[in-house]
């Protein structure tokens, strides 16, 4: 039976895979697991019930899923603070800020409106490790906590949730954003209210698109996965840059004044150099995933910045940051984690600090981004193959070695088996697009011929 929890919570088509019954059961199971042990003893000694923050993005299914999750928690003796529609990183911040015992975010991030998801955070606003998620899953169908009378949880509105988050974001900034004109694309998502407000309060001139959520239009042709509209708006308004969030605002991608895309690697390069120069980059180290561009690695090496590499997924970046107490890490997709200020990727926080560096230096975003040269990167997904056999195939290993020898220090090859389907991802970086495409196509053909599944 496949694992219920994926790389970022439980996701599925709302009202089909992700039902109200499942949401209720998950909430009851989470209440049982996350209120056990020494923490539970401390709660009883203090004479209080556990407290959970619950929030969502604006997709329509979030309304009934929030009701189900809140019912599951309250029926298990947990007091619920309903924060309404706020970004995922705001939920994580609030859990930590008010010392809540745990929290739940209902969102499917950059997915289309019919999808939804349930993500749990532990005390301190951190993501749950795999083993805790597995325990929650194992509690589904077991005897539930069922207090009566005064032991039943209460559900209340978290009235100042957004205001607390805005004040927090503004307090992280090293300088104001006066003189910078930014276009914000809020993906008709959770950042539609908080992001424009915060950038204006910080001094920026703000033009907003994608900030009219109706429950069905989240991520629909807008946001961090659809940058064309943002680039056009920047050019139309003569803005200095554009910033795009995804549906739950844990991502930030950007475009410069000419409409050129500034991806997560380039944003990390800008922030890493700025933090390095002011002594804020812990151990002069940046954490990235295996998918980050070779140009980022070389740019960091030139400036004496060490790069730590993890598997794909912001949870692995978070683990590496926590293991060494590091300050900055992220993914090419725009999940950027500034651990001094956040326990997860925060698109609004990232965008604010990116613009703050423009305001501080007086440089354009293009000038700041020139700190790294982006190498052509080609990704080919080879489907219908035995991805489990990749590591043991000598012929594929020899082909990879030959490609790496030809590319030398001016390129990189990465073959990754999918964790969820019979597919191998072939990624090649090179000095030229032609070389990257040639090697990727050749390796993909070898993978397909060697690992093809019989029909």
C-alpha positions as CSV (number, residue, x, y, z in Angstrom):
1,X,0.0,0.0,0.0
2,X,1.5,3.4,-1.0
3,X,2.4,5.9,1.8
4,X,-0.4,8.4,2.4
5,X,1.9,11.2,3.1
6,X,3.9,12.5,0.2
7,X,6.9,14.9,0.2
8,X,4.7,17.8,1.4
9,X,1.8,16.5,3.4
10,X,-1.3,14.6,2.1
11,X,-2.5,15.8,-1.3
12,X,-5.2,14.7,-3.7
13,X,-8.3,15.7,-5.7
14,X,-10.5,17.3,-3.1
15,X,-13.7,15.4,-2.5
16,X,-12.3,12.4,-4.2
17,X,-9.0,11.3,-2.8
18,X,-9.0,14.0,-0.2
19,X,-12.4,13.8,1.5
20,X,-14.0,15.4,4.5
21,X,-13.9,12.0,6.2
22,X,-10.1,11.6,5.6
23,X,-9.5,15.2,6.8
24,X,-11.4,14.5,10.0
25,X,-9.6,11.2,10.6
26,X,-6.2,12.7,9.9
27,X,-6.9,15.6,12.4
28,X,-8.0,13.1,15.0
29,X,-4.9,10.9,14.4
30,X,-2.6,13.9,14.5
31,X,-4.1,15.1,17.7
32,X,-3.4,11.7,19.3
33,X,0.2,11.6,18.1
34,X,1.2,15.2,18.5
35,X,-0.1,15.5,22.1
36,X,1.7,12.4,23.4
37,X,4.8,12.2,25.6
38,X,6.5,14.7,27.8
39,X,4.7,17.6,26.2
40,X,1.3,16.1,27.1
41,X,2.4,15.8,30.7
42,X,3.4,19.5,30.7
43,X,0.0,20.4,29.3
44,X,-1.8,18.4,32.0
45,X,0.4,20.0,34.7
46,X,-0.5,23.4,33.4
47,X,-4.2,22.6,33.3
48,X,-4.7,23.5,29.7
49,X,-5.8,21.9,26.5
50,X,-3.4,21.7,23.5
51,X,-3.7,24.5,21.0
52,X,-3.4,24.2,17.2
53,X,-3.3,26.9,14.5
54,X,-5.4,26.0,11.4
55,X,-5.2,28.0,8.1
56,X,-5.8,27.5,4.4
57,X,-5.3,29.0,1.0
58,X,-8.4,30.4,-0.8
59,X,-9.4,27.4,-2.9
60,X,-13.0,26.6,-2.5
61,X,-12.5,23.1,-1.1
62,X,-10.5,24.6,1.7
63,X,-13.7,25.7,3.4
64,X,-15.1,22.2,4.0
65,X,-11.7,20.7,4.7
66,X,-11.0,23.4,7.3
67,X,-14.3,22.6,8.9
68,X,-13.5,18.9,9.0
69,X,-9.9,19.4,10.3
70,X,-11.2,21.8,13.0
71,X,-13.9,19.3,14.0
72,X,-11.4,16.5,14.2
73,X,-9.1,18.5,16.4
74,X,-11.8,20.0,18.7
75,X,-13.4,16.6,19.2
76,X,-10.0,15.3,20.3
77,X,-9.6,18.0,23.0
78,X,-7.6,20.5,21.0
79,X,-8.3,24.2,21.0
80,X,-8.3,25.5,17.4
81,X,-7.3,29.0,16.4
82,X,-8.7,29.5,12.8
83,X,-6.3,31.9,11.0
84,X,-8.3,31.9,7.8
85,X,-6.6,32.5,4.5
86,X,-2.9,33.1,5.1
87,X,0.4,31.8,3.5
88,X,1.9,28.5,4.6
89,X,4.9,30.3,6.1
90,X,2.6,32.6,8.0
91,X,1.0,29.5,9.6
92,X,4.5,28.2,10.6
93,X,5.4,31.6,12.0
94,X,2.3,31.9,14.1
95,X,2.6,28.4,15.6
96,X,6.1,29.4,16.8
97,X,5.1,32.9,17.7
98,X,2.3,32.0,20.1
99,X,3.8,28.7,21.3
100,X,1.0,26.7,19.8
101,X,1.4,23.0,20.2
102,X,1.1,22.2,16.5
103,X,-0.7,23.5,13.4
104,X,-2.3,22.5,10.1
105,X,-2.1,24.2,6.7
106,X,-4.7,23.3,4.1
107,X,-3.3,23.9,0.6
108,X,-2.1,22.3,-2.5
109,X,0.6,25.0,-3.2
110,X,1.1,25.5,-6.9
111,X,-1.5,22.8,-8.0
112,X,-4.7,23.7,-9.7
113,X,-7.9,24.6,-7.8
114,X,-9.5,21.1,-7.8
115,X,-6.6,19.7,-5.8
116,X,-6.0,20.3,-2.1
117,X,-3.7,19.1,0.7
118,X,-3.2,18.9,4.4
119,X,0.2,19.7,5.9
120,X,1.0,19.4,9.6
121,X,3.5,21.4,11.6
122,X,4.9,20.5,15.0
123,X,5.7,22.7,18.0
124,X,7.9,25.6,16.8
125,X,6.4,25.6,13.3
126,X,8.6,23.0,11.8
127,X,7.6,20.3,9.4
128,X,7.1,16.8,10.7
129,X,9.8,14.1,10.1
130,X,8.8,11.1,8.1
131,X,8.5,8.8,11.1
132,X,6.0,11.1,12.8
133,X,3.9,11.3,9.6
134,X,4.0,7.5,9.5
135,X,2.8,7.4,13.1
136,X,-0.2,9.7,12.3
137,X,-1.0,7.5,9.3
138,X,-0.9,4.4,11.5
139,X,-3.4,5.9,13.9
140,X,-6.1,6.2,11.2
141,X,-8.9,3.9,12.2
142,X,-7.7,3.4,15.8
143,X,-9.5,4.5,18.9
144,X,-9.8,8.3,18.9
145,X,-9.4,10.7,21.7
146,X,-12.9,11.5,22.8
147,X,-13.0,13.9,25.8
148,X,-16.4,15.1,27.1
149,X,-17.5,18.3,28.9
150,X,-14.7,20.7,29.6
151,X,-12.2,18.4,27.8
152,X,-13.6,19.2,24.4
153,X,-11.7,21.7,22.4
154,X,-13.0,25.1,21.4
155,X,-12.8,26.7,17.9
156,X,-12.0,30.5,17.8
157,X,-11.0,33.0,15.1
158,X,-7.3,34.0,15.2
159,X,-8.3,37.6,14.6
160,X,-4.9,39.3,14.3
161,X,-3.1,36.5,12.5
162,X,-2.3,38.5,9.3
163,X,-1.2,41.6,11.2
164,X,1.2,39.6,13.4
165,X,2.8,38.1,10.3
166,X,3.1,41.5,8.5
167,X,4.8,43.0,11.6
168,X,7.2,40.0,11.7
169,X,8.1,40.4,8.0
170,X,8.8,44.1,8.3
171,X,11.0,43.5,11.4
172,X,13.3,41.3,9.4
173,X,14.3,43.9,6.8
174,X,17.8,45.5,7.0
175,X,16.6,48.6,5.2
176,X,13.5,50.1,3.6
177,X,12.4,49.6,0.0
178,X,11.8,53.2,-0.9
179,X,12.4,54.1,-4.6
180,X,11.7,50.6,-5.9
181,X,8.7,49.8,-8.1
182,X,7.6,46.2,-7.9
183,X,4.9,44.2,-9.6
184,X,3.5,41.5,-7.4
185,X,1.8,38.4,-8.9
186,X,-0.1,36.8,-6.0
187,X,-1.4,33.8,-8.0
188,X,-4.9,34.5,-6.8
189,X,-3.7,32.7,-3.7
190,X,-2.9,33.1,0.0
191,X,-0.6,36.1,-0.5
192,X,-3.2,38.3,-2.2
193,X,-3.8,40.3,0.9
194,X,-0.5,40.1,2.9
195,X,2.1,40.5,0.2
196,X,1.0,43.9,-1.3
197,X,0.3,45.3,2.2
198,X,3.8,44.4,3.4
199,X,5.7,45.7,0.4
200,X,3.8,49.0,0.6
201,X,4.4,49.3,4.3
202,X,8.2,48.7,3.6
203,X,8.2,51.7,1.2
204,X,8.0,50.1,-2.2
205,X,5.7,51.3,-5.0
206,X,3.5,48.3,-5.7
207,X,1.5,47.2,-8.7
208,X,-0.6,44.1,-8.1
209,X,-1.8,41.3,-10.5
210,X,-3.3,37.9,-9.6
211,X,-4.8,39.2,-6.4
212,X,-8.5,38.5,-6.8
213,X,-9.1,35.0,-5.5
214,X,-12.5,33.5,-6.1
215,X,-11.8,30.0,-4.8
216,X,-11.5,28.6,-8.3
217,X,-8.8,30.7,-10.1
218,X,-5.8,30.0,-7.8
219,X,-2.7,29.4,-9.9
220,X,-4.8,29.6,-13.1
221,X,-2.4,31.1,-15.6
222,X,-0.7,33.3,-12.9
223,X,1.9,32.9,-10.2
224,X,5.3,31.4,-10.0
225,X,4.5,28.7,-12.6
226,X,3.2,31.2,-15.2
227,X,5.6,34.1,-15.4
228,X,4.6,35.5,-18.8
229,X,1.9,37.8,-17.4
230,X,4.2,39.1,-14.7
231,X,6.9,39.9,-17.3
232,X,4.4,41.7,-19.5
233,X,3.1,43.7,-16.5
234,X,6.6,44.8,-15.5
235,X,7.3,46.1,-19.1
236,X,3.9,47.7,-19.3
237,X,4.3,49.6,-16.0
238,X,8.0,50.3,-16.4
239,X,8.6,48.6,-13.0
240,X,12.0,47.8,-11.6
241,X,11.1,44.1,-11.1
242,X,8.3,41.6,-10.7
243,X,7.8,39.0,-8.0
244,X,5.6,35.9,-8.3
245,X,4.3,33.7,-5.5
246,X,2.6,30.4,-5.8
247,X,-0.8,29.6,-4.3
248,X,0.4,29.2,-0.7
249,X,3.2,31.8,-1.0
250,X,6.1,29.6,0.1
251,X,7.8,30.3,-3.3
252,X,9.3,33.4,-4.8
253,X,10.5,33.8,-8.4
254,X,11.2,37.1,-10.1
255,X,11.7,38.9,-13.4
256,X,14.0,41.9,-14.0
257,X,13.1,45.2,-15.6
258,X,13.5,43.7,-19.0
259,X,11.2,40.7,-18.2
260,X,14.0,38.2,-17.9
261,X,13.3,35.4,-15.4
262,X,15.3,35.3,-12.1
263,X,14.9,31.8,-10.7
264,X,15.5,30.5,-7.2
265,X,19.2,29.7,-7.9
266,X,19.8,33.3,-8.9
267,X,17.9,34.7,-6.0
268,X,19.9,32.5,-3.6
269,X,23.1,33.7,-5.2
270,X,22.1,37.3,-4.7
271,X,21.1,36.7,-1.0
272,X,24.1,34.5,-0.3
273,X,26.6,37.1,-1.5
274,X,24.8,39.9,0.4
275,X,24.7,37.9,3.6
276,X,28.3,36.8,3.1
277,X,29.4,40.4,2.8
278,X,27.7,41.5,6.0
279,X,28.8,38.4,8.0
280,X,25.3,37.0,8.2
281,X,25.9,33.8,6.2
282,X,26.5,31.2,8.9
283,X,29.8,29.3,8.2
284,X,29.8,31.0,4.8
285,X,27.6,28.1,3.6
286,X,24.6,27.8,1.2
287,X,22.4,24.7,1.1
288,X,21.0,23.7,-2.3
289,X,19.5,20.6,-4.0
290,X,21.1,18.4,-6.6
291,X,19.1,20.3,-9.3
292,X,20.6,23.7,-8.6
293,X,22.6,25.1,-11.6
294,X,26.3,24.5,-11.9
295,X,26.6,28.2,-12.4
296,X,25.5,28.8,-8.8
297,X,28.0,26.4,-7.4
298,X,30.9,28.0,-9.4
299,X,29.8,31.5,-8.4
300,X,29.8,30.6,-4.7
301,X,33.2,28.9,-5.0
302,X,34.7,32.0,-6.5
303,X,33.5,34.0,-3.4
304,X,34.6,31.5,-0.8
305,X,31.1,30.3,-0.1
306,X,30.7,26.5,0.6
307,X,27.8,24.7,-1.0
308,X,26.1,21.8,0.7
309,X,23.9,19.6,-1.6
310,X,20.8,17.7,-0.7
311,X,18.1,15.6,-2.4
312,X,15.3,17.4,-4.2
313,X,12.7,18.8,-1.8
314,X,12.6,21.7,0.6
315,X,12.3,19.3,3.6
316,X,15.8,18.0,2.9
317,X,17.1,21.5,2.6
318,X,15.5,22.3,6.0
319,X,17.1,19.2,7.5
320,X,20.6,20.2,6.3
321,X,20.1,23.8,7.6
322,X,19.0,22.5,11.0
323,X,21.8,19.9,11.2
324,X,24.6,22.5,10.9
325,X,22.7,25.6,12.2
326,X,23.0,27.3,8.8
327,X,21.2,30.5,7.6
328,X,20.3,30.1,3.9
329,X,19.2,27.4,1.5
330,X,16.6,26.6,-1.1
331,X,15.6,25.2,-4.5
332,X,15.7,26.4,-8.1
333,X,11.9,26.4,-8.0
334,X,11.9,29.4,-5.6
335,X,11.6,27.7,-2.2
336,X,14.1,29.8,-0.3
337,X,14.6,29.4,3.4
338,X,16.1,32.1,5.6
339,X,16.3,30.2,8.8
340,X,17.0,33.3,11.0
341,X,13.5,34.4,10.2
342,X,11.5,31.4,9.1
343,X,11.1,27.7,9.7
344,X,10.1,27.0,6.1
345,X,10.3,28.6,2.6
346,X,8.7,32.0,2.6
347,X,8.0,33.7,-0.7
348,X,7.0,37.1,0.7
349,X,10.1,37.2,3.0
350,X,12.4,36.2,0.2
351,X,10.9,38.8,-2.1
352,X,11.3,41.5,0.5
353,X,15.0,40.8,1.1
354,X,15.6,40.6,-2.6
355,X,14.2,44.1,-3.1
356,X,15.9,45.3,0.0
357,X,19.3,44.4,-1.6
358,X,18.3,46.4,-4.7
359,X,17.4,49.4,-2.5
360,X,20.6,49.1,-0.4
361,X,23.0,48.8,-3.3
362,X,21.2,51.0,-5.9
363,X,21.7,48.2,-8.4
364,X,19.2,46.8,-10.8
365,X,18.0,43.2,-10.4
366,X,19.9,42.3,-13.6
367,X,23.1,43.7,-12.2
368,X,22.7,41.7,-8.9
369,X,21.8,38.5,-10.8
370,X,25.0,38.8,-12.9
371,X,26.8,37.4,-9.9
372,X,26.2,34.0,-11.5
373,X,26.3,32.7,-15.0
374,X,23.4,30.3,-15.7
375,X,24.6,27.2,-17.5
376,X,22.2,25.7,-20.1
377,X,20.3,22.9,-18.3
378,X,18.3,20.2,-20.1
379,X,16.0,17.8,-18.3
380,X,14.6,14.7,-20.0
381,X,12.1,12.4,-18.3
382,X,12.4,8.8,-19.4
383,X,9.1,7.1,-18.6
384,X,8.1,3.4,-18.5
385,X,11.5,2.2,-17.2
386,X,12.6,0.2,-14.2
387,X,13.9,3.1,-12.2
388,X,14.9,0.8,-9.3
389,X,17.5,-0.8,-11.6
390,X,19.3,2.5,-12.5
391,X,22.0,2.3,-9.8
392,X,23.1,-1.2,-10.8
393,X,23.5,-0.8,-14.6
394,X,27.1,-0.8,-15.6
395,X,26.4,0.3,-19.2
396,X,24.5,3.4,-18.0
397,X,27.2,4.2,-15.5
398,X,29.9,4.0,-18.3
399,X,27.8,6.3,-20.5
400,X,27.5,8.8,-17.7
401,X,31.3,8.6,-17.0
402,X,32.0,9.2,-20.7
403,X,29.7,12.2,-20.9
404,X,31.2,13.7,-17.7
405,X,34.7,13.2,-19.1
406,X,33.8,15.1,-22.3
407,X,32.1,17.9,-20.4
408,X,34.9,18.2,-17.8
409,X,34.5,21.0,-15.3
410,X,32.3,22.9,-17.7
411,X,29.3,20.6,-17.3
412,X,27.4,18.2,-15.1
413,X,25.3,15.0,-15.5
414,X,22.7,13.9,-13.1
415,X,20.4,10.8,-13.4
416,X,17.7,10.5,-10.8
417,X,15.1,7.8,-10.4
418,X,11.6,9.0,-9.6
419,X,10.4,8.2,-6.1
420,X,6.8,7.7,-7.2
421,X,6.6,6.3,-10.7
422,X,8.6,4.2,-13.3
423,X,10.7,7.1,-14.6
424,X,14.3,8.3,-14.6
425,X,15.1,12.0,-14.9
426,X,18.2,12.8,-17.0
427,X,19.7,16.2,-16.4
428,X,22.7,17.6,-18.3
429,X,24.4,21.0,-17.9
430,X,26.9,22.3,-20.4
431,X,28.5,25.5,-21.7
432,X,26.2,25.3,-24.8
433,X,22.6,24.4,-25.2
434,X,23.5,22.1,-28.1
435,X,26.0,20.1,-26.0
436,X,23.5,19.8,-23.1
437,X,20.7,18.6,-25.5
438,X,23.0,16.2,-27.3
439,X,24.3,14.5,-24.1
440,X,20.8,14.4,-22.5
441,X,19.2,12.8,-25.6
442,X,22.0,10.2,-25.8
443,X,21.8,9.3,-22.1
444,X,18.0,9.2,-22.2
445,X,18.1,6.8,-25.2
446,X,20.6,4.5,-23.3
447,X,18.4,4.5,-20.1
448,X,15.3,3.7,-22.2
449,X,17.0,0.8,-24.0
450,X,18.6,-0.6,-20.9
451,X,15.7,-0.2,-18.4
452,X,12.5,-0.4,-20.5
453,X,9.7,-2.3,-18.8
454,X,8.3,-5.3,-20.8
455,X,4.8,-4.6,-22.1
